[in-house]
Amino acid sequence: MKKYLLFSFYILSFSGLFGQERSYSFPEITTAELEMTRYELDTSATAIVLHDYGDIRVNNYPDPIQIYTHYRRIKILKKGGLDQGNIEIPYYSYEDNERIVHTLAKVTLPDGQTYTLKDKDFFTEKKSKYSSVKKFATPQLEVGAIIDYYYEIKSKDVIQLREWYFQTDIPVLLSELKVKHSRSFSYMYLVQGFDGMNRRQQGSSAIKKDSTFNPLLNSKVFTVKDIPALKEEPFITTIEDYRLRVRFQCTKFTSYHGTSTEILSTWPVVTEKILSRESFKIQYTKKRHCGKILKAAAPILNKEISSLDKAKALYDFVNNSVEANQNSGIYVQTSLNEAFEKKLASKSELNLMLLALLREAEIESYPIIISTRDNGYPIINHPIVDQFNRTILLVIIDGKEYFVDQGNKFRPFGQLSRNSMNRSGYQLIKTEGKWLDITPDKSKKIIMSDFTLNEDGMMKGRISANYTNIEAADNREYWTTEEKEKTWIEELENTIVDFELDSVTVENEKDLTKPFKVHFNGDFSGAVLDIGEFVYINPFIFSDFSENPFKSEERQYPVDFPHPFSNQFIINIKYDTEDYYVEELPKDTKLELLGKTVTVRYAAQEKAPGWIQITYALSVNNPYFPVDTYQNLRSLFDITAEKLREQIVLRKS
């Protein structure tokens, strides 16, 4: 949820803010544009943005207002690009903070025929309490057609200007943004994204990616050409972290009388402002906001147990008393007492309830504000509050630190959700806030398999899967769903075609302090191929990386696993030596990448006559891999996938 900072200059009457529409005429379409059939820099492109023009104006008279206009022209090159005709325009509709005041679209078919869509052809969908989307679908669209559309948004928010994205999911020939603002406002801009482009520079208007904010003068033009499509890749945070974009932040407002108000100040000032808000610190320190929670948890608070046991008990109390909703934001929306009584709260509110209890129990604990993975990387160098969308906790007991995040009954105390594992968080301590590294624990998956191969080529036995940390939480949750076994059966089906389960049982279903274990007993003959005098066995069932997840030959942004992890397999295959003997076993392999950030160990050996054992271990010890390490990482997973597909060959006696 987007939060707006309110200053004395900003609390004004907004009558007449959303005035009359402005007329707009689309530029003429050239013959070259109409006859274009392919994009030479990316011949696989199904569509291309020919022009993308944005304009932001900020005025202070008679009221503060941001006026944003956007014009885009899209060319459909292939059948796969027809979905580009479904246009969505998101905006922040809460209390009319933003309003779309003009929409216009036109389709030009390859034969030159045109038809126009106006405001009445667009419809609005309310996505949540805070946001809406204006939509339209272009009818009669065909390959070779050109779509032009334009819209205008008027906004009360002059603190953070609308972001501009240079990249889309299709290539862009030209993207240009013009910004002009009243001299009453001072702004900074930040260009972000892992673009990796070969751009043609345009003198002073050319854009250069930077990691720091730069002053925005009274007006500026940002221009980029020949921008490649941004494609989804595995193991990222949110795609918006990698999309080339420019962001704006107001730093100061100067009134007509010459009085200045600092807006983008310092982290200590921001810390003090957050903690002083009615919707934050007062919620977990004043009993008028949290007294009902303290009263309900009194039996635990009064219990004579260790601090760690008490913290865990209070964690379970909150987790089991209140359900988590989908609301985001670091603040409390009404009061903790009210959320507790309704038995429904945001995850931030749940964490602040626990903070109130921990403070009452005199257990050292602090709020940490973060940006979740699906919200994007945090900006550490600049004190921007709106980047944060979750409050978690830091709890310190006997010198040990625990990061705590409520909202899932299957995660134990001290374990973060994957979405909260986003590298850094800001600890709020009076005016001495500081950034902390968030280092999640390593998750482990251990698969133990014991098979027996009979003379008819049938292989029966037992597979035991052992999960720890976040893997345990995920699989416990799967097990409680109505479909229960479906997740694991689907994994089996992805590996072998023919199998029959006699039973599926679990251990430690409710004990969150122990690994979660699942046992499969049955017939796994689908992993055996009987051809003539040979038997071929593919023993790796439930393997995550029997295919390389990194398909792209090149990648323009980092690989970012949520957490370190390891997968380990120990497979025993037994048979009667009167039926078979070993013809061929895969060769042992050891791989290491970048100082053991990733290691792979594979070994296959005949432990004794009639007994083959295969061991395999993949360990990812550092979850973050910069762009320049991608080729080595991809090669390692290529080799790993090949090893996991290698077969054991037995000859019939």
C-alpha angles and dihedrals in degrees: 000000000000116000124205124213111226121211132176092259091051100054097085139129112278097197109141092015093125101049136165123324120258120229117244134191124198118235117256116271113239125225090243091055093049094047096043111123104169143016109237096207091055113018091180091064112121092196138001137208105235096186131008114182126177130181127192122187125179118197130181101195129112088351133353106270140164116209115195124185127182130190123182134177119199128190118205109220103169140016090260089064096061091096087070084081090074102087125192125185113191121202141168103256100170109131089346092291087148129022132182104226102176135027129175134168137177133189121205115195122212091259090057096255112142139194129184134218120204136186093290090059093058123081132199126230119194107221098182143335088286109033140047136182128220109213142186137168121212110230126217091020116168140172110287094030124129124220121204120185137170136182139172127214125193115201137187090210110098094156098074115025121214113280118243120217117205093185129063134172088274128050119276122214096194132005121182134173126189119197126189127168141177116268087239088076130062119201140185126205133208125197113207139174142090095255104156090191134160095221129183106233121226104203117253093354093059116114123236123193114237138171096221136064117261126201114263112219123213090285136005140174121215114198131179130170136199097015115183122230116269109232130196113252131185121264104026134129105234123332088237089070089066101037113105105248144146124230129195134208129184111233104179143007122208118195125217087259091059097253112142128210118197112221106168099047129147136309093252091054091046090049092052092048093051094047092048094054119111088229095057132032096012087058094065099032103045119069092215085071102033106017095107090055092050091049094050092050094045095111089059095040091052095046117112101233136122119286092248093050090047092050090050092047092050090048090053091045093057094040092052097040102052132038120225118240128199097258117125134199134093097254136078110253099208115347135312090240092055093047090048092052092048089049089225128099144147117263089252090054091049090053092049090050088056090046090056090052094046091050090050088052089050092241112149108250139151138191116249119196116208145171109236121228093256089051096052142251116317119250104231102179097059129050101237112155097190092069091072121085106163138048116209130168140250111208121188119198123170090345095306121119123222125188106211129196123174128204106084123075091204097061117083126223111290098027122113127212115251089248091059093052095095104137101253143037134184115239115213112217111158103281094333100080117159141185118254130194112242106216112180121206120261114262120218135202118189120185117195116189128184114184134175120204115206129204092265093059094255115141119202132169148098135303117197119192118198118194130188136187115349091357088058092050093050094048094045087055092049089052093055093055119100092251093051103166095037096094094055095040089054089052089052091049090053089057107033133017102207119053138128123200120213094185144352117203135170138209129208093015092159103021102092093185092068134062115271112239131196123190124199120193120185151079115320098175090134086081090061126080115194112199120166111298094349135077119202119201127193100194101181108101118166092019113158098201106041082120123045108249090203102080100157116094089215131025126195099199137045129277107244117186112190093234143350113279144174133205118200130184128190111181126183120190119186129188141159112271088216088066103037146009131192115273099170139354127193114261121255116260135195122186132178132181129200103339095329095305083138125021132181126192123184128174134166121185143158100245092186137339106301095013126095122181125194121190126187131173130181116186124185104190100171114043097200123075121179121225094260091061095052098096092052091046092049092049091051092053090046090057091044092053091050092051092050090053094050114111136222111237120209125182120216114246 
